[in-house]
C-alpha cells in the first residue's frame, strides 16, 4: 500500500442520485489514494442500503442513523431497536448521520430533532461506536445534548461532520474524544470562516470528507463530488497549514484509528 492514502469519512455513495456505482467510486478513489470510505445512512431504509454496500467491498464501511431532516418519521417504539440492531454490525463504524439542523424553517420542530438525536447518541454509546454529528445553526443545543450524554456514559465520542466553523464547538472538543471533519467547502473562496477554524483545529483532531455528491472542492468545484476528490481537500489543507502531505496523511490515519479502533479496519 502506498504510504500516502486517505479516508473519505463521510460520503453518500450507496444511493448516488446521479446513478454512479459504488464500484466506480472505489476504482476512481484508488487513483487518488483514497482507499477507505464511510457511506452514510440518513434514515432506516437508507442505512440498510449503506450496510449492504459496505458488506460487499473491502475498505467501504457504513454509518447508520436518522438525519434531523427526517425526525418527523421516527417512532421510538418501532425504530430504536431497528437502528440498534443494524448499528452493531462489524461493517458499521458509526451511528449517524444525526444531530440538529435549525437552518430551514420547515425542518422538524426542535423537540422532535432533539429526541431523535438523544436516541442515536444513546445507541452509539451502548455499542461503543462514534456518533456522526450534523449540526447546523445549532451549536448550543448540540453541545447540550452531548453534555447530557456525558453524564450518563463514559465512552461518548464522535465526528462533527462537514464542520461549519463554530469556534464554540472547536473549544468544546479540545479535551474530548471528538473530531472535526472538513469538507470541500473549506477550499471555497468565500469560506474564510472555515479557514480560520482550520487554523485553530489541533491536527490530532482533524479529519476530512467529501459529503459526496455535494461540496466538490476546488479545483473540481461545480462537478458532482465523489470520494476521490477528498484528495484535493487534503492537498489544500496541507498547503494551507504548511504540512508535508505524507505527515498529514499519517496524522489523519492516526486520528481515524484512534476514533474508530484498529480492530475493525480493512474488512
N, C-alpha and C positions, 0 to 999 in steps of 0.2 A: 504494500500500500504506500502511496506517496506520503511523504512526511507532512505535506500541507493538504488538509482536507477540511471540509466544512459540513455542518449540520444546519439544515433549514428547520428551525424549531417550531415553525407554525406555517402550515400551508393547507389549502383545501384542494387536494388533487384527486380524491377518490370519487368526486362527483363534479368534475370540471364543467363549468357552464358553457364552455366553448367546444366540448366534445373531444378534447385531447385525452389520451390514455395515460394511465399510471406507468405503463411500460415506456412510453415516450418520455415522460418526465424523468424517469430513472436513467435512461440512456443519455439524455441531454445533460442531466446533472453530473454524471460521471465525467463528461468532457471538461467540466469546470471544477472537478474535485469536490463536488457536493455529493457525498456518499451516504448521507443519512438524512431522513426527513420524518417529521411527525405530521401526519394528516389529521385534521381536526374535525370532530363532530360538533354539530350545532343543535341537534335535537336527538331523540332516541333512535329513530329510523336512520337518520344520517350517521349517527355514531356507529350503528351496526354496519353500515356500508364502509365506514373508515376502518373498522376492525377487520372486516372480511378482506379488504385490500391489503392491510398490513400483514395478515396471515400468509399471503402469497409471495411476499418479497422480503429477502434479507435486506436490512438497513431501512426498511419502512416500518414505522410504528404509528399507533393511533393515540389520540386523546378523545375521551368520550364525555359528553356533558350537554348542558342546555344553555344556549346563548340567552342573554337577558331579553333580547327582542322577542323570544318565544315563551316568556314566563307565563303568559296567559293560558297556555295549553298544559301546564304542569299540574298533575294531581298526585299529591304525596302518597296517598294510599296505594295507587297502582304503579306510579313511576319511580319512586325512590328505590324500591327493591330491584327493578329492572336495570337502572343505571348502576346500582351497587354490584350486581352480578356480572355485568359485562366489564366493569372497570377493573375487576380482579384478574382478567386475562393477562398472561405474561407479555403479550404484544401491545398492551395498553400501558403507556408510560405515565400518563397523567389524566386528571379529570378536568374537563373543560372543552370548548371554552365556555366560561361562565363569568358572571360578575354583575356590574351595574352600568347602565347607559341612560343618562338623563339628557342626552343631546337632542333627541327628537321628541316633540310634544306628544306624538301618537304612540310612543313606546308604552309598554305595560306600566301600570302605576307602580310607584316606588315600593309599596308594601309587598306586592307580588314578586318583584325582582329580588328584593332582599330575602324573601322566603326561599326562593329557588337557590340563590347564592349560598345561603346558610346551609341548605341541604347538600349542595355539591361539595362545599368545604368539609362538611361532616363526613361524607363518603370518602373524600380524599384522605382525611386524617385516619379514618378507621382502617383503610387498606394501606396506609403509609405510602401514598403517592402524592406528587406535587399537584397543585391547583393551577390551571392556566387562566389568568385573570384578564377579562375585558373590562376596562374602567374608562368611561368617557364622561367628562363633566361630573365626576362622582368620587373624587379622591377622598373627601371626608367620610362619606358613607361606606366606601370600600374599606378603608382602614378601620372603621368602627366594627364592621362585620369580622374582619380578621383579628382584631384585638379581643373581641368576644370569644372567638375560637381559641385563641392563645391561652385563655384562662381554663379552657376545657381540655386541650390537647397539648402535648409536649413536642409533637412532630410536625407542626404546621410548616409548610414550605410551598414555594411556587414561583411562577413567572408572571410579571406584568408584561403582557404581550402587546406588540405594536405601541410601545411606550409613547405617551402624549407629551412628555417633557415636564411633568409635575415635579417641582422641586420638593414639595411636601412628601410625595411618595419616595423620592430618592433618599430623603433624610430618614424616612421610616424603615427602609430596607437595610440600612447600613449594618446593623448588628443582628440581622435576622437571616434565615435561610431562604431568602428571596432574591430573584434575579431580574434584571431589566433587559428586555429584548427589543432591539431596534430593527425597524423595517426599512424598506427602500425610501420612505419619505424623509429620512434623515439626510438624504442626498439632494433634496429639492432646494432650489434657490431661496424660496421664501420660508424655509424651516429653521430659521436662526434659533428659535426656542429649543428645538431638538438638539442642535449642536451645542448650545450652552449646557443642556442637560448631559450630553455625551461627555463634555469636558469634565463634568462633575460626577460621572459614574465611575466608581472604582473598577479597575479592569477585572478584578476577581468577582464582579457582579454582572458581567456583560455577556449577553447572548445576541444572536442575530436571527432574522427570519425574513420571509418574503410576504406572508399573508396572501399568497397566490390565490386567485388570479389578479389581485389588486396591488396597487402601490409599487409598480415597477420602478426600480432605481435608475438614476442616470448611470450609464448612457443609453438605457433601453426604455426610458420613460415614454409612456404613450402606447407601448406594446402590451400585450397580455402577459402578465407575470407568470413565472414558474420557478421551481426550486433552484435551477441552475443559476438564476440571477442573484441569489444570495451572495455569490462570489463578488459581484460588483459592490454590494454594500460592504463586504469585508474589505475590499480594496479602498473604498472611500474612508472607512474608519481607520485603517492602517495609515493611510496618508494623512488624514486629519489629525490623528493623535501622534503621528510620527513614530509609529511602531513597526518594526520589521514584520512582514507578512507571516513568516514562519512562527514568530513569537506570538502573534495574535492568534493564529490557528491553534497553536498549542494551548494557549490560555482559554480559548473558547471551549476546546475539548475538555480541559480540566474542569471548567465550570459546569459543563453539561454532565459529566460523570459524577461530580460532587452532588448535583441535584438529583439525578436520575438513578444513580447507583450503577456500578460496572457490571453487576451480575446479569443484567437483562439485555445488555447491548450486543449487537451483531447477531441477533436471531432473525 
